[in-house]
């Protein structure tokens, strides 16, 4: 991140039209597209962004295609989204939302939570047509980045460290069981586990999924085997394991019905792994966000290990 030589500016010195313009450029990807969205000229957009960079003494945008915010720019993008959220809430409370635009709550949530308990939490909220959810599926170890960038208002994350401007609370622990189809276990996992896992095919979510490797490292191995099936949905992942494509760490709520029906076996019952989950959200006095937080924490208390 590059910085200018200016002395910087306080929050009170940041003109909201310039901050909103910065957000428009980031969301639209180019200065021209932002100008069209704001109904101004591209020159006006460029001047506003340059004025904001001079005022803060920092480079706020990387002039790539599409443009990307610098670390300092991401701070102001998050501010712009929070201001927009507060304005919408105020308009709704004052009865000024004549356009009927729904209140949108954007949340980053990991695939396993989405497949097991998170939608139950949202279903607990009143069926208000004015409340809409925008869910971003992301690994729990990466959801905090979306909060930091201001893309979402809240996130289910594995990090207990609050993102600047956010509050954090514990939700509980998601337990994962090392599972395989019975026929697969008999063929590939009948011998000593350390030796068997090296050669056994494994199912992973995507190329960033390190969970099966973490299980293997707990046994003293460098990682799981090299024969890997990439299945990038939670339901598809579990079905791939049950179909005998490979072994995998299956969330306990999804594993239990298949274990009872004999479609899966827990081949290392004393080796379950747990992932702590946390709820992080913007520190905003937003009624919609507060209602979602209450529903999420109440459902997590029932669905996760405490």
RODO-2510 file (C-alpha; in nm, 4 decimals, decimal comma):
residues 306
     n   res          X          Y          Z
     1     x     0,0000     0,0000     0,0000
     2     x     0,1388     0,3376    -0,1006
     3     x     0,0888     0,6468     0,1084
     4     x     0,1021     1,0126     0,0303
     5     x     0,2712     1,2836     0,2243
     6     x    -0,0456     1,4504     0,3537
     7     x    -0,1222     1,4671     0,7197
     8     x    -0,4426     1,2638     0,6807
     9     x    -0,7979     1,3522     0,7734
    10     x    -1,0385     1,2827     1,0538
    11     x    -1,3667     1,1013     0,9902
    12     x    -1,5519     1,4321     1,0138
    13     x    -1,3421     1,5660     0,7236
    14     x    -1,4488     1,2940     0,4775
    15     x    -1,7105     1,4267     0,2325
    16     x    -1,9755     1,1608     0,1906
    17     x    -2,0131     1,2261    -0,1822
    18     x    -1,6473     1,1383    -0,2292
    19     x    -1,6751     0,8273    -0,0107
    20     x    -1,9868     0,7135    -0,1998
    21     x    -1,8069     0,7706    -0,5287
    22     x    -1,5190     0,5517    -0,4134
    23     x    -1,7689     0,2760    -0,3294
    24     x    -1,9329     0,3104    -0,6714
    25     x    -1,5979     0,2721    -0,8482
    26     x    -1,5169    -0,0425    -0,6488
    27     x    -1,8623    -0,1941    -0,7019
    28     x    -1,8823    -0,1077    -1,0718
    29     x    -1,5192    -0,1949    -1,1489
    30     x    -1,4319     0,1074    -1,3644
    31     x    -1,4523     0,4865    -1,3450
    32     x    -1,6763     0,4970    -1,6516
    33     x    -1,9231     0,2450    -1,5096
    34     x    -1,9293     0,4319    -1,1780
    35     x    -2,0013     0,7564    -1,3628
    36     x    -2,2964     0,5935    -1,5376
    37     x    -2,4310     0,4571    -1,2080
    38     x    -2,3971     0,7962    -1,0371
    39     x    -2,5228     0,9939    -1,3385
    40     x    -2,2122     1,2132    -1,3502
    41     x    -1,9204     1,2388    -1,5898
    42     x    -1,6134     1,0116    -1,5645
    43     x    -1,4092     1,3277    -1,5055
    44     x    -1,6212     1,4089    -1,1975
    45     x    -1,5692     1,0568    -1,0622
    46     x    -1,1920     1,0836    -1,1152
    47     x    -1,1792     1,4243    -0,9469
    48     x    -1,3734     1,3034    -0,6432
    49     x    -1,1488     1,0013    -0,5949
    50     x    -0,8336     1,2110    -0,6357
    51     x    -0,9694     1,4668    -0,3879
    52     x    -1,0390     1,1912    -0,1360
    53     x    -0,6873     1,0502    -0,1822
    54     x    -0,5394     1,3963    -0,1294
    55     x    -0,7558     1,4509     0,1777
    56     x    -0,6529     1,1198     0,3370
    57     x    -0,2952     1,1288     0,2120
    58     x    -0,3227     0,7722     0,0860
    59     x    -0,3658     0,5858    -0,2388
    60     x    -0,7138     0,4333    -0,2161
    61     x    -0,7485     0,2492    -0,5473
    62     x    -0,5301     0,0260    -0,7586
    63     x    -0,6008     0,1340    -1,1170
    64     x    -0,6384    -0,2213    -1,2458
    65     x    -0,9228    -0,3737    -1,4472
    66     x    -1,1389    -0,4040    -1,2521
    67     x    -1,0124    -0,1497    -0,9999
    68     x    -0,9353    -0,2800    -0,6519
    69     x    -0,9194    -0,0929    -0,3223
    70     x    -0,5926    -0,0701    -0,1334
    71     x    -0,5927    -0,1544     0,2354
    72     x    -0,6795     0,2091     0,3148
    73     x    -0,9399     0,2126     0,0398
    74     x    -1,1080    -0,0951     0,1860
    75     x    -1,1524     0,0910     0,5153
    76     x    -1,3418     0,3698     0,3379
    77     x    -1,5431     0,1240     0,1289
    78     x    -1,6562    -0,0416     0,4508
    79     x    -1,7464     0,3005     0,5932
    80     x    -1,9516     0,3803     0,2813
    81     x    -2,1471     0,0553     0,3095
    82     x    -2,2154     0,1151     0,6774
    83     x    -2,3376     0,4692     0,6119
    84     x    -2,5658     0,3389     0,3369
    85     x    -2,7017     0,0760     0,5758
    86     x    -2,7789     0,3361     0,8437
    87     x    -2,9447     0,5648     0,5884
    88     x    -3,1728     0,2848     0,4681
    89     x    -3,2683     0,1933     0,8251
    90     x    -3,3428     0,5582     0,9064
    91     x    -3,5569     0,5972     0,5944
    92     x    -3,7515     0,2832     0,6839
    93     x    -3,8148     0,4003     1,0424
    94     x    -3,9292     0,7397     0,9163
    95     x    -4,1543     0,5844     0,6554
    96     x    -3,9596     0,7506     0,3768
    97     x    -3,8683     0,4382     0,1808
    98     x    -4,1259     0,5153    -0,0855
    99     x    -3,9497     0,3083    -0,3484
   100     x    -4,0206    -0,0027    -0,1463
   101     x    -3,6610    -0,1214    -0,1664
   102     x    -3,6176    -0,4173     0,0711
   103     x    -3,3710    -0,4154     0,3578
   104     x    -3,0816    -0,6394     0,2570
   105     x    -2,8644    -0,8186     0,5109
   106     x    -2,5463    -0,9577     0,3561
   107     x    -2,3785    -1,2472     0,5397
   108     x    -2,0749    -1,4626     0,4617
   109     x    -2,1269    -1,8210     0,5773
   110     x    -1,9348    -2,1445     0,5267
   111     x    -2,0886    -2,4203     0,3170
   112     x    -2,1276    -2,6727     0,6011
   113     x    -2,3161    -2,4261     0,8232
   114     x    -2,5319    -2,3305     0,5255
   115     x    -2,6166    -2,6966     0,4636
   116     x    -2,6898    -2,7887     0,8257
   117     x    -2,8195    -2,5144     1,0558
   118     x    -2,7873    -2,1612     0,9178
   119     x    -3,1038    -2,1571     0,7057
   120     x    -3,2983    -2,2755     1,0103
   121     x    -3,1837    -1,9589     1,1840
   122     x    -3,3078    -1,7377     0,9010
   123     x    -3,6398    -1,9243     0,8948
   124     x    -3,6974    -1,8151     1,2556
   125     x    -3,7209    -1,4524     1,1508
   126     x    -4,0626    -1,3029     1,0758
   127     x    -4,1712    -1,3498     0,7144
   128     x    -4,1190    -0,9848     0,6302
   129     x    -4,1143    -0,9230     0,2530
   130     x    -3,9125    -0,6088     0,3263
   131     x    -3,6193    -0,8167     0,4573
   132     x    -3,3938    -0,9955     0,2088
   133     x    -3,0756    -1,1968     0,2625
   134     x    -2,7661    -1,1961     0,0459
   135     x    -2,5565    -1,4963     0,1448
   136     x    -2,1950    -1,5337     0,0337
   137     x    -2,0646    -1,8884     0,0612
   138     x    -1,7045    -1,8909     0,1760
   139     x    -1,4792    -2,1110     0,3874
   140     x    -1,5026    -2,0175     0,7547
   141     x    -1,1318    -1,9318     0,7600
   142     x    -1,1820    -1,6751     0,4822
   143     x    -1,5178    -1,5144     0,5672
   144     x    -1,3510    -1,2498     0,7849
   145     x    -1,1824    -1,1097     0,4743
   146     x    -1,5242    -1,0248     0,3267
   147     x    -1,6088    -0,8380     0,6467
   148     x    -1,2789    -0,6528     0,6357
   149     x    -1,3450    -0,5465     0,2771
   150     x    -1,6956    -0,4290     0,3623
   151     x    -1,8579    -0,6760     0,1222
   152     x    -2,0799    -0,8264     0,3946
   153     x    -2,2307    -0,6966     0,7181
   154     x    -2,1790    -1,0172     0,9169
   155     x    -2,0049    -1,3515     0,8898
   156     x    -1,9789    -1,6977     1,0397
   157     x    -1,6045    -1,7294     1,0872
   158     x    -1,3482    -1,9468     1,2617
   159     x    -1,1563    -1,6431     1,3882
   160     x    -1,2208    -1,5096     1,7413
   161     x    -1,0281    -1,1909     1,6578
   162     x    -1,2723    -0,9139     1,5673
   163     x    -1,2321    -0,7361     1,2368
   164     x    -1,1900    -0,3601     1,3005
   165     x    -1,5323    -0,2062     1,3510
   166     x    -1,6948    -0,5437     1,4258
   167     x    -1,8203    -0,7257     1,7329
   168     x    -1,7651    -1,0998     1,7795
   169     x    -1,9389    -1,3695     1,9824
   170     x    -1,8904    -1,7455     2,0082
   171     x    -2,1449    -1,9703     1,8370
   172     x    -2,0139    -2,3149     1,9302
   173     x    -1,8141    -2,5939     1,7677
   174     x    -1,8906    -2,7912     1,4539
   175     x    -1,7751    -3,1520     1,4915
   176     x    -1,6467    -3,3500     1,1929
   177     x    -1,6194    -3,7293     1,1750
   178     x    -1,3685    -3,9214     0,9548
   179     x    -1,6053    -4,1189     0,7345
   180     x    -1,6054    -4,3518     0,4364
   181     x    -1,8474    -4,5870     0,2635
   182     x    -1,8311    -4,9392     0,4147
   183     x    -1,6989    -5,0943     0,0921
   184     x    -1,4382    -4,8206     0,0566
   185     x    -1,3243    -4,8664     0,4174
   186     x    -1,2914    -5,2417     0,3703
   187     x    -1,0830    -5,1945     0,0557
   188     x    -0,8592    -4,8998     0,1448
   189     x    -0,8658    -4,8573     0,5245
   190     x    -0,8448    -5,2108     0,6598
   191     x    -0,4777    -5,1890     0,7607
   192     x    -0,2963    -4,9512     0,9955
   193     x    -0,4506    -4,6095     0,9451
   194     x    -0,1276    -4,4175     0,8923
   195     x    -0,0235    -4,6374     0,6038
   196     x    -0,3733    -4,6690     0,4590
   197     x    -0,4454    -4,2964     0,4327
   198     x    -0,1354    -4,2372     0,2221
   199     x    -0,2754    -4,4461    -0,0641
   200     x    -0,6499    -4,3993    -0,0123
   201     x    -0,8386    -4,1554    -0,2389
   202     x    -0,9791    -3,8557    -0,0530
   203     x    -1,2654    -3,6126    -0,1156
   204     x    -1,1922    -3,2409    -0,0666
   205     x    -1,4156    -2,9368    -0,1064
   206     x    -1,1806    -2,7361    -0,3275
   207     x    -0,8109    -2,6607    -0,3663
   208     x    -0,8103    -2,4456    -0,0519
   209     x    -0,9642    -2,7219     0,1605
   210     x    -0,6957    -2,8287     0,4082
   211     x    -0,9197    -3,0124     0,6542
   212     x    -0,8519    -3,3686     0,5397
   213     x    -0,4799    -3,2888     0,5354
   214     x    -0,5078    -3,1558     0,8906
   215     x    -0,6608    -3,4867     0,9974
   216     x    -0,3742    -3,6766     0,8345
   217     x    -0,1171    -3,4503     1,0028
   218     x    -0,2676    -3,5359     1,3413
   219     x    -0,1646    -3,8953     1,2648
   220     x     0,1920    -3,7883     1,1888
   221     x     0,1542    -3,7868     0,8098
   222     x     0,2539    -3,4934     0,5858
   223     x    -0,1005    -3,4843     0,4497
   224     x    -0,3734    -3,6890     0,2852
   225     x    -0,3087    -3,8861    -0,0322
   226     x    -0,2573    -3,7335    -0,3764
   227     x    -0,5629    -3,9025    -0,5336
   228     x    -0,8226    -3,6290    -0,4721
   229     x    -1,1795    -3,5670    -0,5793
   230     x    -1,2817    -3,1984    -0,5676
   231     x    -1,6521    -3,1604    -0,4860
   232     x    -1,7361    -2,7940    -0,4110
   233     x    -2,0749    -2,8265    -0,2359
   234     x    -2,1413    -2,9506     0,1151
   235     x    -2,4207    -3,1875     0,0098
   236     x    -2,2202    -3,3106    -0,2895
   237     x    -1,9141    -3,3662    -0,0705
   238     x    -2,1073    -3,5907     0,1690
   239     x    -2,2722    -3,7807    -0,1165
   240     x    -1,9334    -3,8359    -0,2826
   241     x    -1,7992    -3,9910     0,0397
   242     x    -2,1123    -4,2057     0,0787
   243     x    -2,0814    -4,3152    -0,2862
   244     x    -1,7333    -4,4527    -0,2177
   245     x    -1,5240    -4,2035    -0,4147
   246     x    -1,2989    -4,1387    -0,1158
   247     x    -1,2883    -4,0695     0,2541
   248     x    -1,3588    -3,7307     0,4055
   249     x    -1,4336    -3,5330     0,7208
   250     x    -1,8139    -3,5150     0,7338
   251     x    -2,0064    -3,2694     0,9575
   252     x    -2,1679    -3,4588     1,2430
   253     x    -2,5273    -3,3516     1,1603
   254     x    -2,4873    -3,4832     0,8048
   255     x    -2,2979    -3,7968     0,9101
   256     x    -2,5389    -3,9344     1,1720
   257     x    -2,8320    -4,0233     0,9401
   258     x    -2,5956    -4,1957     0,6964
   259     x    -2,4171    -4,3802     0,9770
   260     x    -2,7508    -4,5093     1,1072
   261     x    -2,8487    -4,6291     0,7590
   262     x    -2,5149    -4,8001     0,7057
   263     x    -2,4107    -4,5822     0,4123
   264     x    -2,1132    -4,4471     0,6087
   265     x    -1,8755    -4,5802     0,8721
   266     x    -1,6709    -4,3738     1,1143
   267     x    -1,3335    -4,5371     1,0541
   268     x    -1,1571    -4,3549     1,3407
   269     x    -1,4226    -4,2885     1,6080
   270     x    -1,1715    -4,1454     1,8541
   271     x    -1,0331    -3,8968     1,5997
   272     x    -1,3192    -3,6511     1,5502
   273     x    -1,2156    -3,2914     1,4865
   274     x    -1,3948    -2,9750     1,5943
   275     x    -1,3957    -2,6276     1,4411
   276     x    -1,4967    -2,3328     1,6633
   277     x    -1,7352    -2,0916     1,4928
   278     x    -1,7948    -1,7248     1,5717
   279     x    -2,0434    -1,4611     1,4633
   280     x    -1,8880    -1,1317     1,3616
   281     x    -2,0940    -0,8296     1,2582
   282     x    -2,0640    -0,4584     1,2041
   283     x    -2,1082    -0,2443     1,5142
   284     x    -2,4206    -0,0793     1,3796
   285     x    -2,7495     0,0007     1,5482
   286     x    -2,9399    -0,1802     1,2733
   287     x    -3,2664    -0,3500     1,3788
   288     x    -3,2498    -0,5944     1,0885
   289     x    -2,8924    -0,6975     1,1643
   290     x    -2,9715    -0,7319     1,5359
   291     x    -3,2680    -0,9600     1,4593
   292     x    -3,0537    -1,1821     1,2379
   293     x    -2,7838    -1,2015     1,5081
   294     x    -3,0387    -1,3137     1,7703
   295     x    -3,1766    -1,5850     1,5434
   296     x    -2,8292    -1,7081     1,4463
   297     x    -2,6963    -1,7297     1,8012
   298     x    -3,0128    -1,9028     1,9290
   299     x    -3,0047    -2,1655     1,6514
   300     x    -2,6307    -2,2216     1,6883
   301     x    -2,6788    -2,2852     2,0606
   302     x    -2,9060    -2,5757     1,9678
   303     x    -2,7229    -2,7093     1,6645
   304     x    -2,3546    -2,6784     1,7598
   305     x    -2,1531    -2,8238     2,0461
   306     x    -2,1143    -2,5721     2,3260
***
